[in-house]
Amino acid sequence: MADVHNTATRSYNMSQIKGKNTKPEILVRKFLFANGFRYKLHDKKLPGKPDIVLPKYKTVIFVNGCFWHGHKNCKYFVVPKTRKKWWLDKIHSNQKNDKKNIRLLLKEGWRIITLWECDLKKAQIDSTLSKLCKEI
C-alpha cells in the first residue's frame, strides 16, 4: 500500500516527533516535582538514558510511547499499513534495546519503573500517578 503523504510531507511529519520532553514525560515530571521528588533527566551515564532518574531512591522511570515501544494489547499501538516490515523492525529493535537497558540497570542495582503513554491519559492518570508515588 502506498503512503497517503508525499515524501516531503511524511519527512516533515516525522521530524516533528520528539524523543525527549514529550507531553506524557512532562506530566510525570510536574507531578513528581509538585510532590517533593527531585530528579535528573536523560542521564547519559546510565544505560538507555532513562527519562527520569531519582538518585536518592536509586530509581529510574521510563515514559514509553505505546506506538514506539510496541505496547501489547494497547489501542494506541497500531502497525501502520504502509512499510509494515520497516516499522515492525524498528519497533522490535526498540523493544530489544529496552530489554538490554533494563537488564544492565538491574545489574547496577537500579529499580525500574515503566510508565506507558496510555496510562497517562485522562481516564487513568490519577490512579497511575498515585501508584507511582507508592512505588518510589
C-alpha positions as a printed NumPy array, in Angstrom:
array([[ 0.   ,  0.   ,  0.   ],
       [ 1.35 ,  3.446, -0.913],
       [ 1.864,  6.182,  1.636],
       [-1.   ,  8.688,  1.833],
       [ 1.52 , 11.559,  2.04 ],
       [ 4.199, 12.618, -0.403],
       [ 7.83 , 12.257,  0.682],
       [ 8.239, 15.881,  1.799],
       [ 5.074, 15.814,  3.936],
       [ 5.99 , 12.489,  5.523],
       [ 9.513, 13.733,  6.245],
       [ 8.157, 16.883,  7.885],
       [ 5.653, 14.886,  9.982],
       [ 8.36 , 12.526, 11.21 ],
       [10.715, 15.411, 12.043],
       [ 8.09 , 16.815, 14.431],
       [ 8.063, 13.693, 16.623],
       [10.051, 14.282, 19.792],
       [12.116, 11.717, 21.657],
       [12.594, 13.818, 24.775],
       [10.346, 16.175, 26.714],
       [ 7.143, 14.622, 25.424],
       [ 3.78 , 15.6  , 26.911],
       [ 3.453, 12.373, 28.962],
       [ 7.012, 12.809, 30.263],
       [ 6.382, 16.429, 31.281],
       [ 3.15 , 15.407, 33.048],
       [ 5.083, 12.901, 35.171],
       [ 7.897, 15.374, 35.878],
       [ 5.488, 18.095, 37.031],
       [ 3.697, 15.605, 39.278],
       [ 6.95 , 14.37 , 40.827],
       [ 8.274, 17.892, 41.42 ],
       [ 4.973, 19.03 , 42.976],
       [ 5.187, 16.057, 45.344],
       [ 8.699, 16.881, 46.508],
       [10.706, 14.492, 44.345],
       [13.895, 15.816, 42.772],
       [15.332, 14.145, 39.722],
       [17.755, 14.224, 36.824],
       [16.743, 13.977, 33.19 ],
       [18.121, 11.669, 30.491],
       [21.316, 10.734, 32.352],
       [23.804,  9.758, 29.638],
       [25.878,  7.765, 32.141],
       [23.06 ,  5.217, 32.562],
       [22.082,  2.557, 30.028],
       [19.199,  3.732, 27.845],
       [19.38 ,  7.329, 29.152],
       [16.277,  6.952, 31.354],
       [13.693,  9.736, 31.026],
       [13.716, 10.43 , 34.771],
       [16.375,  9.439, 37.308],
       [15.714,  9.635, 41.052],
       [19.225,  9.145, 42.501],
       [18.042,  9.389, 46.132],
       [15.776,  6.358, 45.584],
       [18.115,  4.595, 43.111],
       [15.108,  4.504, 40.767],
       [14.708,  5.284, 37.079],
       [11.494,  5.947, 35.206],
       [10.937,  5.287, 31.526],
       [ 7.908,  7.007, 29.994],
       [ 7.26 ,  4.889, 26.91 ],
       [ 5.157,  5.795, 23.908],
       [ 2.759,  2.938, 23.191],
       [ 3.451,  3.024, 19.446],
       [ 7.247,  3.392, 19.544],
       [ 7.741,  0.645, 22.125],
       [ 5.062, -1.755, 20.838],
       [ 2.765, -1.794, 23.891],
       [ 0.953, -5.132, 23.674],
       [-2.859, -5.13 , 23.716],
       [-2.98 , -1.327, 23.621],
       [-5.327,  0.594, 21.357],
       [-2.568,  3.16 , 20.729],
       [-0.247,  0.558, 19.217],
       [-1.405,  0.055, 15.653],
       [ 1.016, -1.124, 12.985],
       [ 0.931,  1.296, 10.031],
       [-0.499, -0.024,  6.783],
       [ 2.469,  1.237,  4.771],
       [ 6.06 , -0.029,  5.163],
       [ 4.875, -2.652,  7.66 ],
       [ 8.144, -4.595,  7.741],
       [10.224, -1.455,  8.294],
       [ 8.005, -0.307, 11.171],
       [ 7.921, -3.727, 12.815],
       [11.717, -3.979, 12.564],
       [12.008, -0.504, 14.146],
       [ 9.62 , -1.345, 16.992],
       [11.239, -4.74 , 17.652],
       [14.627, -3.019, 17.744],
       [13.271, -0.557, 20.35 ],
       [11.912, -3.451, 22.43 ],
       [15.238, -5.298, 22.223],
       [17.107, -2.157, 23.358],
       [14.598, -1.673, 26.199],
       [15.226, -5.209, 27.481],
       [19.006, -4.813, 27.221],
       [18.966, -1.473, 29.074],
       [16.676, -2.807, 31.805],
       [18.962, -5.803, 32.31 ],
       [22.018, -3.516, 32.606],
       [20.264, -1.133, 35.015],
       [19.118, -4.014, 37.232],
       [22.675, -5.332, 37.25 ],
       [23.813, -1.9  , 38.537],
       [21.186, -2.059, 41.313],
       [18.621,  0.377, 39.919],
       [14.882, -0.023, 40.403],
       [12.967,  0.458, 37.176],
       [ 9.507,  1.871, 36.679],
       [ 7.998,  1.891, 33.201],
       [ 5.016,  4.114, 32.541],
       [ 3.063,  3.817, 29.322],
       [ 1.582,  6.714, 27.405],
       [-1.903,  5.14 , 27.624],
       [-1.691,  5.062, 31.447],
       [-1.232,  8.835, 31.424],
       [-4.462,  9.596, 29.558],
       [-7.251, 11.442, 31.422],
       [-9.173,  8.326, 32.453],
       [-6.208,  6.709, 34.227],
       [-3.716,  9.421, 35.09 ],
       [-4.767,  9.882, 38.729],
       [-4.502,  6.199, 39.609],
       [-1.245,  5.849, 37.63 ],
       [ 0.433,  8.755, 39.422],
       [-0.86 ,  7.599, 42.798],
       [ 0.665,  4.142, 42.187],
       [ 3.888,  5.808, 41.04 ],
       [ 4.284,  7.616, 44.394],
       [ 3.796,  4.361, 46.299],
       [ 6.239,  2.518, 44.024],
       [ 9.003,  5.066, 44.546]])
